Amino acid sequence: QLIFRYIDFPFGSTLHYEGYLFNNNDTVYEIGISRFDELQKTHELVVYLMFWVFLSSLIILVFFPIFYRLNLIRPLDNLIKSVSLANRGELNIQTPVQYEDEIGFLTRSFNRFLATLEKSKQASQEINEELQKRMEELRISEEKFAKSFHSSPVSMVLQKEDDQTYLDVNAAFTKVTGYKREEALGRRPAELNLYPTQDESRRVSRAFAQAEGRLRDFEFEFQRKSGELGTGLLSSEFIDLKETRLLLGIVTDITERKQAEEQIQRLHTETEKRVVARSRELSAFLDLAFLVSNPANTHQIYLPVLERVLEISELKVVCLHSCSKDKLDLTLEAQVGLEENEVEQVSLFASSSNLARWLSTPKDALLLSDLTADRILPVEMRLPRLGSCLVAQLVAQGEVLGIMSCYRQEVHTFSIEEISLLVAVAEQLGISLENQRLRQKAERTAISAERQRLARDLHDSITQSIYGLTLFTRSSQDALQTGDQLKLAENLQFIEENALIVLKELRLLLYQMHPEIISERLCDRVNARLDLVERRLGIQADCKIDETIELSPDEQAGI
């Protein structure tokens, strides 16, 4: 226990001391230490300490500002300067880190922050540049769209998405529809009566709804301001223009193309009809060629040929006349379609001077589009109930043999194809006539040659038979002189038989040597044969043939 003991003397007297009490084996002891001595020791220590405190303070006052300046103030000042530069926008800077302490950590963090800001700034600049580029491209694109929109030759419109009100139309739209731009803006298609009917309007709306506004080449009917109808192809698409969703409509006017397609279709149909007609005419012409090439009598093919011509050419009347050598008389050979009074009228008549000149040499066909105003044909050929006529020559080896007259009830109805076909048929008939003449001439020549050959053969046979008769006659005389009655009888029998044979051959020779009998009727030719032979010999003979029985040329020749 520490106690202070002192007397009433001033502080620091020798009688002032510090006592320390302690107990040892229940005995209290006190040790006293002089306060002065203690203070004396303390004063020395304090002086010593004061010296070092002063020296330390001097060191602190001198070296600490330098230390703080070097280690704290300068880094902070550099950091503050960097912050000031960064505030002015200079982000591409680096503050040096002098010491790895809190300020160094702060400086390093600030540098990283500036680097991040620099990258962000560069990225922002790139984004801004890209945005500017995109905006410029968008501006150019909008300018191009506007130029393309207004200069396009195809009708283009911009409409609102909700009610399809026209926001803009180009010049092609005004040209196609007839409405001015001011008349169309702010109005809908129905208000402009662009659809001719309500059904057409509903059809377009239904197609638009089904395609969700994205139509492609939808064909529809539209009505111009003048009321004229047209046909168009509609295509539509949604676009974003100036942050507004709009509907772009494109209409291609295909009215002329549609009309051209219809015209082509009509021409195609007409061409098909013409091809069918020409095929039918060609088939008929081949049939006619077969008929006229038939070796039968020419008069037997006139009627089927004219009937076929009437069928394929849709004619009312077809007549076939032969003309005389001088071309002044015309004779009806065959006809199809004439009435009874007309047959008598055109059976035999004299040709007019104009027609005779036309028949004098081969010429092109006569096309008389109006018979009432015609002055070329004779009166007999101007049938009052018919309106037009085509007359073609029948020519063989440069000679006019006759004419084929084709009549129609209408006026101006013969086409070039029909004229060509009818002229070709007339040429075939002319060739047929010439072939028939040549065939008849060849047959007559062959018959004459055959007759001469048969006459020679019969002459030789008769000569031999008569010579044989003379031999048997001499043998009979010898038998008579010798009295051989049996041999005489045999010779006389042989002479009789040979005389009959010679008589038959003489009759045949007389028939073969007689000129050919020219007649169309079989009965006439048989009677002529009977007149030449049998009736001259006094034989009673008569011939009756049923003319309704049809016999072939070979059967007639055999009879």
MIMAR-497665 format. One record per residue: residue in one letter; x, y, z of N, C-alpha, C, O in turn. Coordinates in steps of 0.2 Angstrom, whole numbers, plus 5000, padded with zeros to 4 digits. Atoms other than C-alpha are relative to their C-alpha. Layout:
N
AXYZXYZXYZXYZ
...
END
This chain:
559
Q500449945000500050005000500450065000500950075004
L499649945000500750174995499650055004499050075003
I500249944997500550325006500550055000501150044999
F499649945000501150495006500150035007499550045010
R499949974993501850565022500450074999500950074995
Y499749945001502350745023499850055006499350045009
I500149954995502450895035499750064997499750064990
D500349945003501751065033500650044998500650104998
F499549965004503351115024499850014993499449974990
P500150005007503351165006500249944997500649904998
F499950065004503251034993500750004998501050054996
G499350025002504850954990500550005006501150005004
S499650004995505550965007500349935001500049884999
T499750074999506650815013499649965005499649905005
L500450044996505350775026499449974996499049934999
H500650035004504150735012500349944996500849934993
Y499850065003504250555007499449964998498849984999
E500650055002503250415000500249945004500749915004
G499950064996502950265011499649944997499149954994
Y500350065003502650095005499949955006500449935009
L500250054994501749975018500049934997499749924991
F500150075002501849785017500049965006500349985011
N500150044995501449645028500449944999500449914994
N499650065000502649505032499949965006500149995011
N500150054994502149365044499650045005499850045011
D500449964996500849485051500350055003500150085008
T499649944997502149615054500050054994500250044989
V500049955005501849775045500650045000500950065005
Y499449975001503349855038499850064996499450064992
E500149945004503450035030500750024997501250025001
I499449985003504850085018499850074997499450084994
G500149935002504950275015500650024995501250004996
I499649975005505750355000499950074999499450104999
S500049925000506250534999499750024993499950004988
R500349975006505150624987500450044996500450044990
F499549955004506550744982500449964996500649974990
D499550045003507650604978499649974994499949964988
E500450035005506250524968499950054994500050044988
L500149945005505950694959500650014996500650034990
Q499449995003507750714956500149954994500349974989
K499950055005507850554947499550004994499650004988
T500549995005506250584938500150064996500050064990
H499849945004506850754932500549994995500550014990
E499550025005508350684924499749964995499849974989
L500450045005507250554916499650054995499650044989
V500549955004506050694910500450044996500250054990
V499649965004507450804904500249954994500349984988
Y499750045005508150654894499449994995499549994989
L500650015004506350614888499950064996499750064990
M500249945003506050794884500550024994500350044989
F499549995006507650804873499849964994499849984989
W500250055006507050654863499450024997499250024991
V500649985003505350724862500150064996499850064990
F499849955004506050884856500349984993500150014988
L499750025006507150804844499549964995499549974989
S500550045004505750684838499550054997499350054991
S500449945003504650844836500350034994500050054989
L499749975005505950924826500149964994500049984988
I500050055006506150774815499350004997499350004991
I500750005003504250764813499950064996499650064991
L500149945003504150944809500450014994500150054989
V499549995006505550934796499849954995499749964989
F500150065005505350764788499349984999499249964993
F500750035001503550724790499650044994499350014990
P500349975006502950864778500349974993500049964988
I499750035006504250794765499749934999499549924993
F500250065001503650624768499250004998499049964993
Y500649995002501850674767499950024993499550004989
R500049975007502150774751500249944995499849934990
L499850055005503050624743499549945000499449914995
N500450065000501950484749499250015000498949964999
L500749995000500250564751499750064996499350054992
I500249945004500050734744500150004993499650014989
R499950015007500850704728499649954996499349964991
P500450055004499950544723499350025000498950024995
L500649985000498350624729499950064995499450064991
D500049945004498750784719500049974993499649994988
N500150035007499050674703499349964999499149974994
L500750035001497450574706499550064999499050054995
I500449945001496550744708500050034993499550044990
K499949985007497250804692499749964995499449984990
S500350055005496750644683499350005000499050004995
V500750004999495050664690499750064996499250064993
S500249945004494950844683500149994993499650014989
L499950025007495650784666499449964998499149964992
A500550055002494350644666499350045000498950034996
N500649965001492950774670500050044994499450054992
R500149965006493450874655500049954994500049974988
G500150055005493250714645500749964997500649924992
E499450035002495050664643500149935004500449935010
L500050074997494950474647500649964999500749915002
N499450045003496450414638500650025004501150045001
I499449984996497650444653500149955005499649905006
Q499850054995498550334666500450045006500950075005
T499749974994498950404684500549945003500349895004
P499550054997500650324690499849985007499750025011
V500150034994500550214705500750005003501149965001
Q499350004998502050254716500149955006500649925007
Y500050044994501650154732499449955000498849974998
E500550055000500649994734499650015007499649975011
D500449994994499550074748499350024998499150004993
E500749995001497750134750500050054994499550044990
I500049955006498150284738500249964994499949984988
G499850045006499050164726499449964997499249954992
F500550045001497550044727499450054996499150034991
L500549965003496350194724500250034993499850034988
T499749985007497450254709499949954995499749964989
R500150065005497450084701499349994998499149984993
S500850005001495550074703499850054995499450044991
F500249945005495450244695500249994993499850014989
N499750015006496550194681499549954996499449954990
R500450055003495450044678499350024998499050014993
F500649975001493950144679500050044994499550044990
L500049965006494550264666500149964994499849984989
A500050045005495050124655499349974998499249974992
T500650025002493350054656499550054997499250044992
L500349955003492650224653500250024993499850034988
E499749995006493750244638499749954995499549964989
K500350055004493150074631499350024999499050014993
S500749995001491350124634499950064996499550064992
K500149945004491650294626500149984993499850004988
Q499950035006492450204611499449964997499249974991
A500650045002490950084610499550044999499150034994
S500649955001489750224612500150044994499650054990
Q499949965006490650324598499849954994499649974989
E500250055006490550164587499349994999499049994994
I500750015000488750144592499750064997499250064992
N500249945003488450324588500150014993499750034989
E499850005007489350314572499649954996499349974990
E500550055003488350154567499350035000499050024995
L500749975000486750244572500050054995499550064992
Q500049955005487250394562500049974993499650004988
K500050035007487650284547499349974999499149974993
R500650035002486050184549499550064999499050054995
M500549955001485050344551500150044993499650054990
E499849975007485950414535499749954995499449974990
E500350055005485550254526499350005000499049994995
L500849995000483750264532499850064997499350054993
R500249945004483650434526500150004992499650014989
I499950025007484450384509499449964998499249964992
S500550055002483250234509499350034999499050024994
E500749975001481750344512500050054994499550054991
E500049965006482250464499500049964994499649984989
K500050045005482550324487499349974999499049974994
F500750035000480850244492499550064997499150044993
A500449955003480050414489500150014993499650024989
K499949995007480850434472499749944996499449954991
S500350065004480450254467499250005001498949984996
F500850004999478650274474499750054995499250034992
H500449955005478250434464500249994993499950024989
S499850005007479250394448499949934998500049924992
S500250075003478650204447499550014995499050044996
P500550015005477750164431499449965003498949964999
V500650054997476650044442499750045005500050085009
S500449964995475250114453500249985007500249925008
M499850014993475850124471499650055005499550115003
V500449964995474850184487500349985006500549925008
L499850014993475250204505499350015004499050065003
Q500650004996473750164517500149995007500649965009
K500050014993473450164535499849935001499449904997
E500150074999473449994543499349985002499049935000
D500750024997471750004552499450014995499049974994
D500649995005470550084539500250014993499750024989
Q499850005007471550084523499950074997499850074991
T500049935003471450274521500650014996501250004998
Y499549985004472550334507500450065003500250115005
L499649954998474050424514500450044995500650094995
D499749985005474950444498499949964994499849904994
V500150045007474750394479500550034995500750094996
N499649985005475950404465499750024993499150024993
A500349985007475750474447499749954996499249964993
A500350065004475450304440499349995002498949974998
F500750014998473950284451499550054997498950034995
T500549955003473150444445499949994993499450014990
K500050015008473550404427499549944999499149944994
V500450065001472750224429499250025002498850004998
T500650004997471250274440499650074997499050074997
G500349945002470950454433499950055006499750115005
Y500149964994470850524451500650045001501250015001
K499449974998472050664456500249985007499849955011
R499750024993473150644471499650035005499550005010
E500449974994472150774481499449975001499149975006
E500750035000470550684477500149935004499649915007
A500050074997471250514484500350015007500149965011
L499750004994472250574499499450005006498950045005
G500549994995471250544515499349964999498949965003
R500650045002469950434507500249924999500749914998
R500050075001469650244506499849984993499550024989
P500150035007469550134490499250004999499050024993
A500750005001467650114493499750074999499250084995
E500249935001467450304494500150034993499750074991
L499849985007468250324477499649964995499749974989
N500350055005467150184469500549964996500349964990
L499550035005468650094463499849934999500149904994
Y500250075001467749924464499350014996498950044999
P500649995004466349904451499449985003498950005002
T500650034996465249804462500249985007500849985009
Q499950014993465049764480500349935001500749915005
D499850075000465349574476500850014999501249975003
E499350005002467049624469500450035006500950015008
S499749974994467449734485500049955005500649955009
R500050054995466949594496500649954999500949925003
R499550055002468049474486500750025002501149985004
V499449984998469549584488500250015007500749995010
S500050004992469249614507500149935003500549925007
R500050074998469049424509500749984999501049945003
A499350025002470749394500500550035004501050005006
F499649974996471549524510500149985007500649975010
A500050034994471049454526500349935001500649925006
Q499750065000471549284522500750004999501149965002
A499350005000473249334517500350045005500950055005
E499749964995473449444532500350064998500950085000
G499849945002473749594522500649994995500950044992
R499450015005475149514511499849964994499949904993
L500350035006474349484494500650004995501150044995
R499650015006475349424479499749994994499449944993
D500350015007474749454461499349985000499149934997
F500750015000472949454466499650034995499650104994
E500449975006471849484450499450025003499049995006
F500749974998470349594453499850054994500250084990
E500349955005469249714443500050065004499850075009
F500049934997469349904446499650044995499550034989
Q500449955004468350054439500450065001500550095006
R499749935001469150214433499550055002498950045002
K500449944998468450384437499550014994498950034995
S500449995006467750384419499449955000499049954996
G500550055000466750224423500249944996499949894996
E499750065004467850114412500349955004500649975010
L499850064996468249944419500749984998500949994992
G499350035001470049874420500149945004499749935009
T499850064996470949724427500750025003501150044999
G499349994997472449734439500249945004499849905006
L499750044996473649634449500250035006500650085006
L499949964994473649684467500549965005500449905006
S499550024995475149654479500150055005500150115004
S500049954995475249724496500549975006500749915006
E499550014995476549724511500050055005499950115004
F500049954994476649804528500850035000501249995000
I499349974999478149924530500050055006499450085008
D499949954994478850034544500350064997500950064995
L499749945003479050214538499950065006499450075008
K500049944995479550354551499649975006499250015009
E500250034994479150234565499249995000498949995005
T500750015001477350214558499949944996500249934990
R500250065004476650044552499550024994498950044996
L500449985006475950074534499949944996500349894996
L500150055005475249964521500150034993499950084990
L499849985006476049974504499749964995499749904995
G500450045005474949924489500350024993500450074992
I499849995007475549894471499549974996499449914996
V500550035005474349874457500350014993500550064991
T499750005007474949824440499450004995499049954996
D500650005005473649874426500249954994500649964990
I499950065005473549714415499450004996499249954992
T500650005004471949774406500249994993499949944989
E499850015007472849784389500349934999500149894994
R499850075000473749614393499449955000499449904996
K500650054999472049534398499750004993499549954991
Q500449995006471249604382500549964994500249934990
A499650045005472749534372500049935001500049894996
E500150084998472649364381499349984997499349924994
E500750025002470749364377500150004992499849954989
Q499950005007471249414359500349944997500249904992
I499650065002472549274358499649945001499649894997
Q500550064999471249154365499549994995499449944992
R500450005006470049204352500349984994500049944990
L499650025006471349184339500249935000500149904995
H499850074999471849024346499449954998499449904995
T500650045001470048964346499850004992499749954989
E500150005007469849024328500549964996500349934991
T499550045003471448944323499849935000499949894996
E500250074999470848784330499549984996499449934993
K500650025005469248794321500250004993500049964989
R499850005007470148844305500449934999500449904993
V499650065001471348694308499549944999499649904994
V500550055001469848584310499750004994499649954990
A500349995007469048654295500449984994500249954990
R499650015005470548644285500249925000500349894994
S499950075000470848464291499449964996499549924993
R500650035003469048424286500050014992499949974989
E499949985007469348514269500549954997500449934991
L499550055002470948414267499849934999499949904994
S500350075000470148254271499549994994499549944990
A500550005006468748294259500350014993500149984989
F499649995006469948354246500349934998500449924992
L499750075002470848184247499549954998499649914993
D500650055003469148094245499950024993499749984989
L500149985007468848204230500549984995500449964990
A499450025005470548164223499949934998500049914993
F500150075002470147984225499449994996499549944991
L500650015005468448004217500250024993500049984988
V499949985007469048094202500649964997500649964991
S499550055003470547974200499749934999500149894996
N500350065001469347834200499949994992499650034989
P500150015007469347754182499349994998499249974992
A500750005002467447744182499950054995500250104994
N500349955004466447844170500050075004499850075009
T499949934997466748034173499350025003499250055008
H500749984998464848064174499849975006499349995010
Q500250044994464647934188500350035006500150025012
I499749974994465848034200499850085000499950115006
Y500149935000465148214196499550015006499750055010
L500549994994463648194209500449995007500350045011
P499750014993464648124224500650065001500650085007
V499549955000466048254220499750075002499950105007
L500349934999464848404220499649995007499650055010
E500350014993463948334236500550015005500450045010
R499450004995465648324245500250085000500350105005
V499849935000466048504239499550045004499650095007
L500549974997464348564245500049995008499950045011
E500050014993464648484262500650045003500550075008
I499449984996466448544266500050084999500350115003
S499949935001466148724259499350045002499350105002
E500749974998464348754266499750044995499550104996
L500349975006463748804249499249985000499049945003
K500750015001461848814244499949964993499549924993
V500050035006462148764226500649994997501150044997
V499450015004463548684215499749974994499449924993
C500250025007463348664196500649994997501250024998
L499450025004464548584184499750014992499349974990
H500249995007464348644165500649984996501250004998
S499550015005465348584150499850064995499350084994
C500149955005465648714136500249974993500549924993
S499950025007465648694117500750024998501050065002
K499349985002467248714107500150074999500650105001
D499949935001466848894103499850045006499850105006
K500149974993466448924122499350055000499350095004
L500649965000464749004117499449965003498950005005
D500650044997463548864124500349965006500849935006
L499950044994463548784141499549955001498949975001
T500550054999462748624145500149975008500749965010
L499950024993462348564163500149935000499849894997
E499850075000463248404167499749975007499649915007
A500250034993462848384186499850075004500150125003
Q500149954995462148494200499749975007499549915007
V500250014993461748494219499750065003500050115003
G500349954997460448604227499650044996499250094999
L500449965005459548674212499249985001499149925003
E500750025000457648684213499849984993500249994988
E500250035006456648614199499950054994500250044989
N500149955006456248774189500750034999500850054993
E499349975002458148824191500449954996500849974992
V499650055004458748654184499850014992500350014988
E500249995007457748694167500350064998500550074992
Q499749935002458448874168500749994998501050034993
V499350005001460248824168500349944996500949924996
S499850075004460248654158500450024994500949994993
L499649985006460748734142499850074998499350104997
F500149935001461048914138500650034996501250004997
A499549975003462149034128500450045005500150085009
S499649964996463649114137500050074998499950094992
S500049935001463749304138500750014996501149974997
S499349985003465149394128500650005005501149985004
N499549994995466049434144500249935003500849925003
L499950064998465949254150500449964995500849924996
A499750045005466449184133500850024999501249984998
R499349985000468049294133500449975006501049955005
W499650034994468449234151500149934999500649905001
L499950075001468249054145500549984994500749934993
S499650025006469349074129500749985002500949944999
T499350024998470949054139499949985008499550015011
P500050014993471348984157500150065004500650105002
K500049944996471049124170499949985007499649925008
D500250014993470849144188499350005001498950024997
A500850004999469149114196499750065001500050115003
L500549944999467749234196499750005006499349955008
L500450004993467149294213499550064999499750124998
L500649955001465449384211499750005007499349965009
S500350004994465049444228499350025001499050025006
D500749985001463349514223499849994994499950034989
L500350025006462449434210499550054997499450054991
T500549965002461149564209500350064996500050094991
A499749945003462449694203500549974995500950014992
D499550035004463449564192499750024992499250014991
R500250005007463549594173500549964996500549964990
I499650055004464749454168499749944999499749924993
L500350065001463749304170499350014996499050064996
P500650005003462249264159499450005005499549995010
V500549994996460549294165499849935003499549935009
E500250074997460249104167500449985006500149945010
M499650024994461649094180499950045006500250035011
R500149964994461049234191499349985003498850005001
L500650034996459849144203499850055005500250075009
P500349954996458749264212500149995008500250045011
R500050024993458749174229500750005003500849995009
L499350004998460649174230500450064999500250104995
G499649945000461849314234500650014997500850064994
S499450005003463549274229500249934996499949884997
C499850065004464449154217500850004999501150054998
L499350015002466149084213500049954994499849904995
V500050045006466549024196500749984998501150024998
A499350025001468048914193500049964993499649924992
Q500050045006468648844176500349935001500649915005
L499750065001468948664172500449994994500250004988
V499550005005470548654163500449944999500549915004
A499650065002471448514154500550014995500250034989
Q499549995005473048534145499950074996500050074990
G500149935002472748724143499450014996499350074993
E500649995003471048704136499450005005499449965010
V500650004995469448754146499549964997499249964992
L500550055002468248614146499350025003498849995000
G500649994997466948684157500150055006500650075007
I500049954994466548784173499649965006499249925005
M500450024994466048744191499850065004500250105006
S500349944997464848874199499849985007499449935008
C500150014993464748884218499650065003499950115002
Y500449954998463348984225499950005008499949955011
R500249994993462949054243499550055000499450094996
Q500649954999461449144250500250075002499950125000
E499849944998462449274258500450044995500750014990
V499549965005463449414250500750015004500750025010
H499349994998465349434252500249955005500349965011
T499950054995465549264261500649954998500749915002
F499450055002467049174251500650035003500850085002
S499349994997468649174261500649984995500449944990
I499550025004470349154253500149925000500349894995
E499950074999470548974260499449964996499649924993
E500550035003468848934253500150004992499949954988
I499949995007469249004236500549954997500549924992
S499550055002470848904235499849935000500049894995
L500350075000469948744240499649994994499749944991
L500450015005468648764227500350004993500249964989
V499650005006469848814213500449935000500549904994
A499650075000470948654218499549954998499749904994
V500550065002469348544217499950014992499849964989
A500249995008468948624199500649974996500549944991
E499450035004470748584194500049935000500249904995
Q500150085000470548404200499549984995499649924992
L500550025005468948394190500250004993500149964989
G499749995006469848464175500549944998500549914993
I499550065001471248334177499649944999499849894995
S500450075001469948194179499750004993499749944990
L500350005007469048244163500649984995500549944990
E499550015005470748244154500249935001500449894996
N499850074999471248074162499549954997499649904994
Q500550045003469548004157500150004992500049954989
R499950005007469848064139500649964998500549924993
L499450035002471547994138499949925001500149884997
R500150074999470947824146499549984995499649924993
Q500450025006469547814133500449994994500349944990
K499650005007470747854119500449935001500549904996
A499650064999471947714126499649944999499849894996
E500450065000470547594128499849994992499849934990
R500250015007469947624110500649984996500549944991
T499450035003471747604104500149935001500349894997
A499950074999471947444113499549964997499649904995
I500550045003470247384107500149994993500149934990
S499850005007470747424089500649954999500549914994
A499450055001472447334091499849935001500049894997
E500250074999471547184098499649974995499649924993
R500450025005470247184085500549984993500349934990
Q499650025006471647184071500449935002500449894997
R499750064999472547044080499549945000499749894997
L500550055000470946944082499949984992499849934990
A500150015008470646974063500549964997500449924993
R499450045004472346914058499949935002500049884998
D500050074998472146764069499449964997499549904995
L500650035003470346724062500249994993500049944990
H499850015008471046754044500449944999500349904995
D499550065001472446624047499649945001499749894998
S500350064998471246504055499549984995499449934993
I500450015006469946524041500349984994500149934990
T499650025006471246514028500249925001500249884996
Q499850074999471846344036499449964999499449904996
S500650045001470046284037499849994993499649934991
I500250005007469646324019500549954996500349914992
Y499650045003471246244014499949925001500049884997
G500250074998470746084024499449984996499449924994
L500650025004469046084015500249984993499949944990
T499850025007469946083998500349935000500249894995
L499650075000471045934003499449955001499549904998
F500650054999469445844010499649994993499349944992
T500450015006468545883994500349964995500049924991
R499650045005469945813983500049935002499949884998
S500050074998469945653994499349974999499349914997
S500750035001468045643992499949984992499649934991
Q500050015007468245653973500349934998500149894994
D499650065001469545513974499649945002499549894999
A500450064997468345403985499449994995499249934994
L500650015004466945433973500249964993499849924991
Q499850035006467945383958500249925001500049884997
T499850074998468545223967499449965003499449905003
G500650034997466845193974500049985007499649945009
D499950024993467345193992499450055003499650115005
Q500649964998465645253999500150025008499950075010
L499849984993466245244018500450065000500350105004
K499549955000467745354015499650074998499850125000
L500349945003466645474004499550035006499550095007
A500549984994465345484019500450045005500250095008
E499649974994466745524032500250074997500250125001
N499849935003467445664020499550055000499650115002
L500549955001465845744017499850025008499650085009
Q500249984994465445744036500550055003500350105006
F499449954998467145824040499950074997500050125000
I500049935004466845954026499450045003499550105003
E500649974997465145994034500250035006500050095008
E499849984994465846014051500550065000500450115003
N499649955001467246124045499750064997499950124998
A500349945004466146234034499650045006499650105005
L500349964995465146274050500450045004500350095006
I499549974996466646314060500350074996500350124999
V499849945004467246434045499550055000499650115001
L500549955000465546514045500050045007499950105007
K500049964994465646554064500650055000500550105003
E499449955000467346624062499950064995500250114997
L500149955005466846724047499550055004499650125003
R500449954996465446804058500450045005500350105006
L499649964995466646844072500550044997500650104999
L499549965004467846914059499650064998499950124999
L500449945002466447024053499950055006499950115005
Y500149964994466047084070500650045003500650105005
Q499449974998467847114075500350064995500650114998
M499849955005468147214059499650065000499850114997
H500549955000466647324062500350055005500550045010
P499849954996467047494070499649995007499149965008
E500250014994466747504089499350045001499250094998
I500749974999464947534095500150045006500250025012
I499949954994464947694106499350015002498950054999
S500749984997463447704117500149985008500549945010
E500050014993463147714136499649955002499749915007
R500550054998461647594136500349934998500449924992
L499850075002462047404136499549984995499849944991
C500550025005460447374127500250024993500149984988
D499949975007460947484112500649964997500649944991
R499450045003462647394111499949934998500149914993
V500250075002461847224111499650004994499849954989
N500449995006460647274098500450014994500349984988
A499549985005462047344087500449934998500549924992
R499750065001462947174089499549954996499849924991
L500550045004461347084083499950024993499849984988
D500149985007461147194068500649984996500549974990
L499450015005462947164062500049924998500349914993
V499950075001462846974063499449964999499249944994
E500650055000461246874068499550034995499249994991
R500649985005459946984059500250004993499850004989
R499850005007461046994043499949934998499849924992
L500050075002460946804043499249985000499149924999
G500750015000459046814045499749975006499249945007
I500250034993459046754063499550065003499750125004
Q500549964996457546834073500350015007500349965011
A499749994994458346914088499850075003499750125000
D500249944997457847044101500350005007500549955010
C499649994993458647114117499650055004499450105002
K500349964995457747184132500449995007500549945010
I499650004994458747234148499750055005499550105003
D500249964995458147304164500550055002501050035005
E499549954999459047464166500150015008500650055010
T499949994993458847464185500649955003500849965008
I499550054998460047314186500750044999500950064993
E499349975001461847384189500549944999500649895003
L499550055002463247284180500650045000500750094998
S499349985000465047304181500250014992499949984988
P499850005007466047354165500249934997500149924991
D499850075002466747174164499449964998499449924993
E500650045002465047104165499650024994499449984990
Q500349985006464347214152500449984993500149974988
A499650025006465847174140499949934999499949914993
G500150075001465546994143499349984996499349944992
I500750005003463647014138500150024992499650014989
END
